């Protein structure tokens, strides 16, 4: 139901704080982004725990590289033994083939990355009407920050429709939506689902209520920069074939723990490199829930299929962003990435929340790659499809090789534990230097770039099981992280 008023019985003791928030809103939003993107060169920014983690990371990697050098005769002996067996030759051939593919794919990606350029913001007269949909579940005060950051956007008010939908929250999310409504008046419409039905259904309601030519979806634990919306929407004006646009996601709570610091560096590579590459081909595979935009015509073309999507006979309650992207690509539209459309979002601060989030993403990735396989080798668009298909094959190689890699890793650990450790740490030192360099170069922030090394160690030894587990449980339902405490 739509609500325009606040029940006085629901008001909290913080009544007076809202006026202060309203008066200082511009400074609040500006402060978030200044803090998040400030340049820093001093290791003194780290708490003692963070410094110890980074120090331990370098000690481990350097020790691993030294061990690998010392064990060269053992590596040589092992390789000779493999070459003298037919099974070893097959494994070596497969390994070298995959290595060659990955190397050539990386070179191809570099070329595409340097070709990528974000679309510059268009003038107010050219900007289309836009409906922003914010689904929320148990977000509490954070949904206020999200809605206020959107309200501060440098986008013509007469062309902007703000919708917030409470998906049956059990906390005070509805209260904070009402407070935002009280502050913003007719600029914001708020709705409450009668029960928790999931993010997909909340978005579905928003799509049907929206009147804009462009739909923008924003997670309720995120805040946007002042020029984010106009930058995000501009590609639709410049390119009539554009059906969807992915925003540039950074971490909001990166000062609240070691995991957010690691994920912030990881996100920069995932979005600013990988999605730039995909965007150069007009084939971004996933428009993130934190910030995405869709041409309304493209949405309505696939909306019935999207809301009724099933997997293994069960309604799909995860991966709504990847599914929508797939269905828009299938229509022949381009899907782009806007590097200049920033959003800051909260991420898990504990290991349990992190692995549950990755399991959900992994299951969605398996499901949607299967769906994509049904149209990717057909004539789904008039332009060249080679690059898009190459991106698809690269994704499937990761999935297909998940179990063989795990089995070989376990065998290697059992038979040659020291060789495994030394070679693994040396590989991390070499391969993770690229995201370290990339982050340092993009944000002139050398100290924080080193978290890429720590993240690689964590992923290799603490999250390696995610993909195999996600494949085995791809048919399972559940959001997984909804009952966990909100990120601080």
N, C-alpha and C positions, 0 to 999 in steps of 0.2 A: 504494500500500500504506500501511496505517496504521502509524505508528511511535510507540512509547511510550518508547524509550530513545535514548541518544546513543552513537555509536561513539567510544570514547576516542581513536582514531586521527584523528578529525576535529576534535578540540578545538584551539583556537587559543591563541596566547600570551596573549590577553586574558582568560583564564579568570577572573582575580580581579576584572575590571572589572564583571562581571555582578552580583555581590553589591552593589556600590556602586550600580549602576543600580536594583536592586530596592529598596534602602533609600531611595533618593531619588526613587522613581518619581512619587509624588504631587507633589513639588516640581517635577520635570521637566515633567510635563503642565501643571501650573498655570503654570509659567514661560512655556511656549510661548504660552498664551492671553493671559496678562498682557502679554507683549511684543507679540503680534499686534494686540491691541485697545487698547493704551495710547493715550491722547490726547496729541497733540503739536502745538505751535504754532510751533516754531522751525525755520527753514530750515537751521540749522546741522546738523540731522540728516543732511543729504545729503552724500555724498562729492563731491569736486570735479567728477567726471564728471556725476553726477546734476544738480548745480547748473547746470552748463554746458548740459545738455540742456534743462532747464526755462527757463533764460534765453534760449536760442536759440528755443525754442518761442514765447515771448511776443514776441520781436523779430519773428519771421516772421509771427505772426498780426496784430500791430499794424501791421506794414508792409503786409500784405495788405489790411487794412481801410482804411488810408490810400490805397493804390493804387486800391481800389475806388471810394473817394470821388473821387479825381482823375480816374478814367476814366469818370465818369458820362456825359459826352457820347458817348463811344464805345459804352457800353452802350445808350444811347438810340437811337443810329444803327443798331446791330445789331438791336435789337428792331423798329424801323421796317422794316428790310429784310426781316425774317422775316414781319412782318404783310402785306407786299406780295406774298408768294408763297404759293401754295396749300399747298406742303409745310410752310412755316413756320407757317401757321395750324393745320395738323393737329398738328404737334409741340407748338405752344403749347397747343392744346386738351387734348392728352393729358397734357402736363406739369401744367397747371392742375388737371385732374381728379385726377391722382395726388396732387398737393399737397393738394387739398381732402380726399381720402380719408385721407391720412396725418394731417392736422390733426385731423379728426373722430375718427379712430382713437386719436390721442394723448389727446384729451379724454375719450373713452370709457375708455381705460386708466387715466387719473388717477382717474376715478370709482370704477373697480373696485379700484384700489390702496388708496384710502381706506376702502373697504368691507372689505378683507382684515384678518383678525385670526388670528394663530397660535393653535392649540389649546393650552390650558394642560395641563400634565402631570397625569395621573390618579394615583390612589393606587396603592401597591404591590399591594393586593388585586385591583385591576381590571386591572393590566397583564397582557397575554397572554404565553404562552411565546414565546420569541424565539430564532431561530437566526441567528447572524451568520456570514457567509461571506466570507473574505478570500482571493481568488485572487492569486497572486504569480508574477512572472516577472522574474528578474534584479534583485531589489530590494535584495539584500544586507542590511545592518544595519537599513535602514529598516523592514523587515517586523517586526522586534522592537519598534520604537517603536509601530507600528500595533497590534500585538497587546496590548502592555502598556497602551496608552491605552484599548483596549476592555475589558480586564480591570479597569481602575480605574473603570469606569462605575457610576453610581448606579442599578443595576438589580438586582433580586433574583437572587442567584446561582442559586437553584434553578429559576429560570425562563429562564436564559440558557445557550445552547449556542454555543460558539465553535468554528468550523471554519476551518482554514487549509489551502490547497491549493497546492502548488508545481507550477506548470505546466511542468515539465521545465526548470528554470533551469540555466544553465551557470556560474553564479557560486556564492557561498556562501549563497544564500537558504535552502537546506534546512538548513544548519548553524544559522542564526539561528532558524528555526522550531523546531528541536530544542532550542535553548537556551530558547526561550519555553515549550516543552512541559515541560522540566525544571523551570522556575520555577513554572508554573501547574498542573502535574499534570493531574488529571482534568477540570479546567475547560476544557482545550483539547484538541482532537483535530487531528492533522496528517496530511496525505495527500500523496503524491507521484505525479503523473502520470508514466507510463512514458516519455512523450515530450511535447514541446511541441505542443499541439493548439490553443492559443488560449484567450483568456479565456472565451469562450462555453462551451466544453467544461468548463473548470474550474468555472464557476458551475453548469453542469448537474449535475456530480457532487455539488456541494454541496447543490443543491436536492433531489436524490434521497437524500442522507444526512441531511438536516435533519429534525428532529422538531417544530420550533416552529410555532405558529399563524401567526407572522409571520416572514418571511425579511428579513434586512437584509444588503445587500451593501456592502462597504467596500473601496476600492482600497488596495493594500499600500504606497502611498507617501503615506498620509494618517494623520492622528491626529484623534481626536474629543475633544470636551469631556466633562466628567464627566456632565453631565445630557443629553447628546445623544441617547442611545438611548431613554430614557424619553420625551423630547419628540417624537422621531421616530415612536414607536409609538403614542402617545396618540390620534391621529386615528382609528385603527382601532376604538378602544373607543367613542369619541363618535359616530362615523358608520359605521353598518353598511354603507353603500354605498361606503365608501372602499376602493379596491383597491390603491392604491399611494401612497407619500409620497416627495417629493423633499427632500433635506437642503439646508442652506445652505452653499455652498462658498466658502471663502476661501483665500488663497494662503499656504502654509507657508513657502516660501523667498523671501519678498518682500524680504528684506534682502540677497539674493545677486545683485542685478543690476537693471538698468533695466527690462528686460522684465517680470520678476515684479512690480515696483511698478506698472507700467501695467496688467497683467492683474488685479491685486488690485482696482483701482478698477473695471475693466471687469466683473469677476465680481460685484461688489456691485450694479451696475445690472442685470446679466443675471438674477441670482437674486432679490435683494430687491425689485426693481421688476417685471421682466417675469414672473417666476414667481409673484409675489404676485397680479398681474393674472390670470394663467391659473388660479391656485388659487381665486380668487373665483368662477370659473365651473366649478370642479371639473374642469378640463381642462388640467393641466400636461402639456405635450407631450413632455417628456423628463425622466425621473428619472435624475440623473447617476450615473455609475459610482463616483464618489468616495464617495457616501453616498445610499442609497435603501432603501426598505422596501416589501415586497409582502405582500399577504394570500396565504397559502400555497394556499388554494383557487383563487384567481385564477391563480396561477402554474401549478398542475397542469392547469388547464383549457386552457392554451395551450402547455404545455411541449413536446409533440411537434412542433407547428408551429414553435415558436421555435428548437429545436435543429436542425431540418431546413430552416430558411429558406434560400431561394436568391434570387439576383437575376441576371437574364439568364443563367440556367442554371448559375451558379456558387454554391457554398455561401457564405453570408454569414459573413464572419469579422470584421466590424466592426459598430458600431452596435447592439450587443446591448442596451444600456440603452434607446435610443429604440425598438427593436423590441418589447421587453417592454412598454414604456409603451403603445405603439400597440395591442398585442393585449389589454391590460387595459382600455383605453378602449373598444375594440370590443365587449367583453363587457357594457358598460353601467355599469361601475364609475366612481366619481369618482377622480381623481388630484389630490392636494393637495400643497402646499408648506408646510414648517414652518420659519419664519424663525428659530425659537429652537433648531433642531437644527444646531449648527455642526460643520463638519469643515474641517480645514486640509489642503491637498494641495499637492504639489510641481508646479511648472509649468516649461516650458522656459526656459532662461536665454539661449539663443542663437537667432538668427533662423531657422536651419535647422530646429531642433526645433519652433519656433513654427509655421512655415508647414506643416510636415508634420502637426502636430496639427490645424491648421485644415482641411487637405485631407481628413483622415479624417472630421472632423466634417461637412464640407461634403458629402462623398459620402453619408454616412449620412443627412443631412438630405434630400437629393434622393430617395434610395431610400424613406425612410419617409414622405415627403410623398406619393409615388406610392401607397404602400400605404394611407395614410390616406384618400386620395381615393376608395378603393373602398368605404368605409363611412360617411364623414363626412356625406354627404347622404342617408343612409338613417336609419331609425328605430332607431338604435343605443342610445338611452336614452330613458326616459319623460319626463324633465325637458326644459326648454327647451334647444334645441341651437343657437339663434341665435348666441350669443356664441362658442361653440366653432367654428362654421363661419366666423365673422368672423376669428378667430385664424388659421384655416387659409388663408383667402383672403389675409390679410396676408403669410403665409409664401410663398404661391405667387407673389404679385406680385414679391417679391424675386428669386425664381428666374426668372420669365418676363422680367423687365426686365434681367437681368444682362447679356446680350449687347447689347441696344440701348443701354444706358447706357455700356458700354465703347466701342462704336463712336462714339457721339456725343461722348464724352470725347476720344477720339483725334482726331476731326475738329475739335473746338474747340481742342485743343492745336496742331494743325497750322495752323489758320487765324488764331487769335487767342490766342497763348500767354500774353501779359500779362493779357488779360482772364480767361483760364482761371485763372491763378494767383491773381489778386486776388479773383475771385469765390469760388474754392475756399477760400482761407484765411479769408475773411470768413464763409463758411458754417460752417466748422469752429469759428470763434470763437463764433458764435451758437448752433449746435446742440449743441456739446459743453459749453456752460455748464450744461445740465440735469444731465448726470451729475456734473459738478463740484459743483454745488449739492447734488445728492442725496447724494453720498458725504460731503460736508462736514457736512450736516445730520444724517445717520444716525450718524456716528462722531465728530462734533465735531472733525474733523481737516482743517483747511483746507489746509495745505501738500501733503499727499499727494493731495488731491482734484485738484490741478492736473495730475497725470499723465494725466487724461482728455484734456486737450488734446494732449499729446504722443502718446498712443495713437491719437487720431483722425488725426493727421498721418501716423503710421506706417502705419495701416490704409489711408488714402486713397492713399498713394504707394508703399507697400511690400507691401500685401496685397490690393489691389483685384482682383488676378487670381485669387484663390482660388476664388470662386464660379463664374466661367465655366470654370475648369479642372476643378473638382469635378464640374460638370455633364457636361463632355465625357468625363470618366474615371470616371463613377459606377459602371461595371461592373467596375473594377479591384479586385483583392484586395490585402490587405496592411495591416498595422498601421502601417507606416511609421516609427514612433518607437521601436520595440523595440530596434533595434541602436545607438541613440544613447546617449551617456553619460548616466547618471542625473543629475538636477538636484542641484546642490551644496546 
